[in-house]
């Protein structure tokens, strides 16, 4: 097979990390299908995720490994790791408790662009936990 | 509100593009919740998506705007555009026909890491259309 055919049609897991050594990782609720968050992993984060069964990401802001929930307790138990055709993006199917976003919502995607607007958002969810409490701010 | 509070809790749509002028955009089937693909948009792609109601991305490989389905016919009608807490990732809830991935599957995420393996994938879907036909290869 040609190189791209091997990547697209093959069964070897060859995640493609970008110039910063990162790959996109989308966390999706395995039960409801809700997209919870979009983050990044480096090789070490991916290895830890596979080894431990709990999602570990690489925080670009803090430039360090970040086990999801290490501070808040809202961990992600990984049920399945999917990869896309060109192997540069992961979807993690995860089992979670209530409250995955640090702002207090179940998902980080709690706002949507208003119909017929290109500027104004609307909330599409309600907070499910007190994030100030969880993060001891 | 502090700047990050405005971004996280405000209702102004202020998508944060990266150093290359791109923002991540995840397409999710509005009906089934399946994650279909993960791509990027620049400002022009986002504007066109909002204006036309059909998903337009920016192709990094071809360095140009790319209306999803312009060649294959498998377009994405945008039902809702969600943005995450720090406004650097979009989720597009889309209505689609059968066959969104150019390889021939409904979703680009048609393989998963095998249980207890860190190297081997398995197919988790079957092809739904003849991509060679659609793309006139």
Interface residues (C-beta under 8 A of the other chain):
Chain A: X8 X9 X10 X11 X12 X13 X24 X26 X28 X32 X33 X34 X35 X37 X38 X47 X50 X51 X80 X81 X82 X83 X84 X85 X86 X89 X91 X101 X102 X103 X105 X108 X109 X110 X111 X112 X113 X117 X118 X119 X120 X121 X122 X123 X124
Chain B: X8 X9 X10 X11 X12 X13 X24 X26 X28 X32 X33 X34 X35 X37 X38 X47 X50 X51 X80 X81 X82 X83 X84 X85 X86 X89 X91 X101 X102 X103 X105 X108 X109 X110 X111 X112 X113 X117 X118 X119 X120 X121 X122 X123 X124
